[in-house]
């Protein structure tokens, strides 16, 4: 059975391990540590199975330039141990993270991720909202989701991520 819960202080090593194993390098694992150390993890959830951390999702504050009054989140990284992938853990992490973000009063979420995965949660290309990624990436991999209906109506501009992402 998988349990999704907020990160605890003692989870730091397990979270690093999950991110390091799920990605090609330790860059994402180090990013999560930097975000945590700089107080930039708005939400951090783990998936626990049999007493071990098998998945993790991070959300950090995101701001659309010229619209700082809108409360946004940047989803990522999200990781699942390779031996647990394709078992629905990533889906559970995203669903619970979006619920927690809405409950915390956030209005929208942006993600730089797989265009075959995130649309199942109703993410759309951010360009449809007039929102731009701060990095040069294919249009289909930068997506946005309104947690509160209409949150992105009439809002255009570039998203600012915490500076820790610049080292990725």
N, C-alpha and C positions, 0 to 999 in steps of 0.2 A: 504494500500500500504506500502511495506517495502522499507526503504531507507538505504543503506549501506554507511557509511561515516567514516572518521578518528575520533578517539577519541578526545574529547575536555576536557579541565581541569574540567569543570563542570559535566562531565559524570562519575567521579570517583565513586560516591555513587551508581549510577545505574549499573555500571559495576560490582561492588562488589556484589550487590543484585542478578544480573543474575548468576554470578558464584557460589554464595553461595546456590542459589536455585536449580541450575542444577546438582550440585554434592552432594555426601553424606555428605560432611563436608565443612567447610569454608577454607580448605587447599588451594584449587585452587584460591579462591578469595584473600586470603592473599598472595599467590605467585604472582599474577598479581600486587598487590600493591607493593611488594618488588622489582619486576622487574622494575616497573615504578620509584620507589624511587631511585634505583641504576642506572638509565639510561640505562636499558637493554631491553626496549621495542623497537625493531626495527620498528615494525608496530603494530598498535592497531586499530582495526575497530569495530564499533558498528552497530547493526541493530536497526533501529528506526521504530516504528509503532505507529501511533496516538499520537505522541509526547513523547512516552516512549521508553526506551532502553529495547529491548526484546532479544537481542543476542550480543555476543562479541567474537572476535577472537584476539589472541595475537601471535606475532612472535618475537622471540628473536634471537640474534646472535648465530650461531653454527659454530664450527670449527672442522675439521677433524685433529686429531693429525698428525703432520709431513706435513700437507698441509694447513697452515694458509693463503696461497695466494688465496685459493678458498673461495669465499664469500657465506656463507650458512646461512640458517634460520632454527630455530626449531619452528614448529607450535605447539601452545598449551599454555594454554588451549583454547578450543573453547567451548562456552556454549550458550544454548538457554533456555529461561524460559520454564518450563515444559508445561505451557498452550499454548505455541507457537511451541512446538516441532512437528516434522513431517509435517511441513508446507513449507519446502524448505528453511528456513532461514539459516540453517547450510551450505547447499550447496551454497547459495549465498555468505555467509561469506568466505568460502574457495575459491571459484572462484575469488572473488574480491581481497582477500589477495594474492593469487598466481599471479594475474595480477600486483598488486602493487609491489610485491617482484621482479618480472621480470623487471618492469619499473625502480625500484631503483637499478638495476644492480646485484642483487643476482643471484647466479648460481644454487643453489640446495636448497631443503627443506627436512628436516627429521621430522617425526612425530611418536610419541608413541601413538597409538590409535586403534580404532576398525577396524579389518581387513575386515569387511563387508561394511565399509563406505568409507574409503580413496582410495581404488583401483578405484573407479569411476572417480577419478581425475588423474588416471594413476600412482598413487603411487605403488611401487613394494617393496617386502621385501628388506630391506637395505642389507641383506646378499648377494643378487644377484650382488651388486656393491662391495662387500668386505668391507662393512661398518658395524661397531659394535656399539651396544648400550653401554653406560657406566654402565648400570644396568642389572641385570639378569632378563630378561623378555622372554616370548615365542617369537621365531623368527618371527612369523607372525604379531606381533603387532608393530614391529619397522620397519618403511617403509621410503623410500626415493623417491624423484622425482627430475629429472633434469629439472630446469627451462630453462637452456641453453643446447641444445643438446650436448652430449659428456662431460659435465662438470664433471662427475664422472668417466670417462674412465681412467683406470689405477690408480685410487685413492683407496687406501685401508687404513683402520685404524679405530680407535675408535673416536666417536664424543664427543666433549667436549661441555657441556651446561653451561650456566652461573651458578655459585655456588648456586644461590637462589633455584635451582631445587633440591639440595641435601636435603633440609628440607622437601620435599614432602613425 
